[in-house]
Amino acid sequence: MDWGIPINESREIGMRVFVTGSASCVGSVLLPALCADDSITEVTGIDIKGTKFSHPKFKSEKMDIRDPKVVDKMAGYNAVIHLAFTVQRKKLSLDQAHDANVNGGINITNAAIKNGIQKFINLSSVSVYGGGDNLKEDDPANPSKTFPYAQDKREFELFLNEHLPSAVNFRAHLIQGPNA
């Protein structure tokens, strides 16, 4: 798998990858691909729901991304893929969703920094642009004031850019399908 992160030019063998939001619809597609990659020897996924995926390379932990113990769980890993984010608030207030999304992401970022992990991919969203046609990556972010999810995504991106400049913010489009 090509990480696309210019940390070093050599492909690492024995890479260990830490995934947040591993029970998500994106996680359900990503985990098998990570485990099929010969350069990856271990994948650990955390999610508040627990992860049903099973593979000899994969370890699952039921854990909230805001848990201070995540720094210990992340020790020894080479890369982080941050998928965890609540889109549909369900029973969460706006403040609770913001806490889970932004403060949870900050906790994951700080854990990566403390563990010396520079390879960090954050699943963001095109919703941070707000709106428009034919948008480009360098178009300014202007999340809708009526869409807290987009505001939270942008707030976390700004934190990540400042504190871990090597990180990649991948702004995905709407994800649909039977497991979305």
C-alpha positions as CSV (number, residue, x, y, z in Angstrom):
1,M,0.0,0.0,0.0
2,D,1.4,3.4,-0.9
3,W,0.9,5.7,2.1
4,G,1.7,8.8,0.0
5,I,3.4,10.5,2.9
6,P,6.9,11.8,2.2
7,I,8.4,10.8,5.5
8,N,11.1,8.6,4.0
9,E,11.6,7.2,0.6
10,S,12.1,3.6,1.6
11,R,9.1,1.3,2.1
12,E,9.0,0.1,5.7
13,I,8.8,-3.6,6.3
14,G,7.2,-4.6,9.6
15,M,4.9,-1.6,9.7
16,R,2.4,-1.5,12.5
17,V,-0.8,0.6,11.9
18,F,-3.2,2.0,14.5
19,V,-6.7,2.6,13.3
20,T,-9.4,4.6,15.1
21,G,-13.1,4.1,14.2
22,S,-12.3,0.6,13.1
23,A,-15.9,-0.5,13.2
24,S,-17.0,2.2,10.8
25,C,-18.1,1.6,7.2
26,V,-14.7,2.9,6.0
27,G,-12.9,0.7,8.5
28,S,-14.7,-2.4,7.3
29,V,-13.2,-1.8,3.8
30,L,-9.8,-0.5,5.0
31,L,-8.9,-3.2,7.5
32,P,-8.9,-6.1,5.0
33,A,-6.7,-4.1,2.7
34,L,-4.3,-3.2,5.4
35,C,-4.1,-6.8,6.6
36,A,-3.5,-8.0,3.0
37,D,-0.4,-5.7,2.7
38,D,2.8,-7.7,3.1
39,S,4.7,-4.7,4.5
40,I,2.2,-4.4,7.4
41,T,2.7,-6.9,10.2
42,E,0.1,-5.7,12.7
43,V,-3.0,-3.6,12.7
44,T,-4.8,-2.5,15.8
45,G,-8.2,-1.0,15.7
46,I,-10.1,0.9,18.4
47,D,-13.8,1.8,18.4
48,I,-16.4,2.4,21.0
49,K,-18.5,-0.3,19.4
50,G,-15.8,-2.9,19.1
51,T,-14.8,-4.3,15.7
52,K,-16.2,-7.5,14.2
53,F,-13.4,-7.9,11.6
54,S,-11.1,-10.8,12.2
55,H,-7.6,-11.5,10.8
56,P,-4.4,-12.9,12.3
57,K,-2.7,-9.5,11.9
58,F,-5.6,-7.6,13.5
59,K,-6.2,-6.8,17.1
60,S,-9.4,-5.0,18.2
61,E,-10.0,-3.0,21.3
62,K,-13.2,-1.5,22.5
63,M,-12.1,2.0,23.4
64,D,-13.1,5.6,23.2
65,I,-10.7,7.9,21.4
66,R,-10.8,10.3,24.3
67,D,-9.5,7.7,26.7
68,P,-6.1,8.8,28.1
69,K,-4.9,5.2,27.9
70,V,-4.8,5.4,24.1
71,V,-1.3,6.8,24.3
72,D,-0.1,3.5,25.8
73,K,-2.0,1.4,23.3
74,M,-0.4,3.4,20.4
75,A,3.2,2.7,21.6
76,G,5.4,1.0,19.0
77,Y,3.2,1.8,16.0
78,N,4.5,3.4,12.8
79,A,1.3,5.0,11.5
80,V,-2.2,6.2,12.6
81,I,-5.3,6.2,10.4
82,H,-7.9,8.3,12.2
83,L,-11.4,7.4,11.0
84,A,-13.4,7.9,14.3
85,F,-15.9,10.8,14.1
86,T,-19.6,11.0,14.8
87,V,-21.7,12.1,11.9
88,Q,-25.2,11.3,13.1
89,R,-25.4,12.6,16.6
90,K,-28.2,10.2,17.6
91,K,-28.3,10.7,21.4
92,L,-25.4,13.1,21.7
93,S,-25.9,16.8,22.2
94,L,-23.9,19.2,20.1
95,D,-21.4,19.7,22.9
96,Q,-21.0,15.9,23.4
97,A,-20.5,15.4,19.6
98,H,-17.9,18.2,19.6
99,D,-16.1,16.7,22.5
100,A,-16.0,13.2,20.9
101,N,-15.0,14.6,17.5
102,V,-12.5,17.4,18.3
103,N,-11.2,16.5,21.7
104,G,-11.1,12.8,20.8
105,G,-9.0,13.7,17.7
106,I,-6.8,15.9,19.7
107,N,-6.2,13.0,22.2
108,I,-5.3,10.7,19.2
109,T,-2.9,13.4,17.8
110,N,-1.2,14.0,21.1
111,A,-0.8,10.2,21.6
112,A,0.8,9.9,18.1
113,I,3.2,12.8,18.9
114,K,4.1,11.3,22.3
115,N,4.9,8.1,20.5
116,G,6.9,9.7,17.8
117,I,4.5,8.7,15.0
118,Q,4.8,11.1,12.0
119,K,2.6,9.1,9.6
120,F,-0.9,10.2,10.3
121,I,-3.9,10.1,8.0
122,N,-7.0,11.9,9.1
123,L,-10.3,11.1,7.3
124,S,-11.8,14.5,6.9
125,S,-14.6,15.6,4.6
126,V,-15.3,17.8,1.7
127,S,-18.0,19.4,3.9
128,V,-15.2,21.6,5.3
129,Y,-15.4,23.6,2.0
130,G,-19.0,24.5,2.7
131,G,-20.3,24.5,-0.8
132,G,-19.5,25.3,-4.4
133,D,-18.9,23.7,-7.8
134,N,-15.6,22.2,-9.2
135,L,-13.8,22.6,-5.9
136,K,-10.0,22.1,-5.7
137,E,-7.9,21.1,-2.8
138,D,-6.5,24.6,-2.3
139,D,-10.0,26.2,-2.2
140,P,-10.6,27.9,1.2
141,A,-12.4,26.0,3.9
142,N,-15.7,27.6,4.8
143,P,-17.8,25.0,6.7
144,S,-21.5,25.7,7.0
145,K,-22.5,27.3,10.3
146,T,-25.6,25.1,10.2
147,F,-23.5,21.8,9.9
148,P,-21.6,21.2,13.2
149,Y,-20.0,18.1,11.7
150,A,-18.2,20.2,9.1
151,Q,-17.2,22.8,11.7
152,D,-15.8,20.0,13.9
153,K,-13.9,18.5,11.0
154,R,-12.3,21.8,10.1
155,E,-11.5,22.6,13.7
156,F,-9.7,19.3,14.1
157,E,-7.9,19.8,10.7
158,L,-6.5,23.1,12.0
159,F,-5.3,21.5,15.2
160,L,-3.7,18.7,13.3
161,N,-2.0,21.0,10.8
162,E,-0.5,23.0,13.6
163,H,0.7,20.2,15.9
164,L,1.6,17.4,13.4
165,P,2.4,19.1,10.1
166,S,3.4,15.7,8.5
167,A,-0.2,14.6,8.8
168,V,-2.5,14.2,5.8
169,N,-6.1,15.4,5.8
170,F,-8.0,13.3,3.4
171,R,-11.2,15.1,2.5
172,A,-13.5,12.4,1.3
173,H,-16.8,12.9,-0.4
174,L,-20.1,11.5,0.9
175,I,-19.7,7.8,1.6
176,Q,-22.8,5.8,0.7
177,G,-23.6,2.1,0.5
178,P,-25.2,-0.7,2.5
179,N,-22.8,-0.3,5.4
180,A,-22.6,3.5,5.4
